[in-house]
Amino acid sequence: MKEERTTSNLLNKSARWILQEEIGSSENKIELGFADAPTINSNYEILFSILKNYTDKSFDVLITAENELQSIRLKELLSEFKKELSDLIDSGKIKIETLAIKNGFSSQRK
């Protein structure tokens, strides 16, 4: 059975973390291939297009919000925007989690 990703799982002692800022300099630095998240400026059509593009390519899409209330509201807003978006959320192809992060990013690794 696949373990569900929750905040409590992320905070356990065996969790692995990615540091946001580089501490020192090292030749052994690992490039993770993260890119800044695309700018949507509250345009749901652009957001839908980006999310649809990723899910069509079989990427896992994880959207985070700072707190549980924002997560619930974001899910409601996206689900009400388009039926197709609601279906992607209901199917688990797009997941909305509560996890406060400073900036969005995308990873092109499958």
Secondary structure, DSSP 8 states (H G I E B T S, - for coil): ------HHHHTSTT-----SS--S--TT-----EEE----TT-HHHHHHHHHHHHHTT--EEEEESSHHHHHHHHHHHHHH-HHHHHHHHHTSEEEEE---SS-EEE---
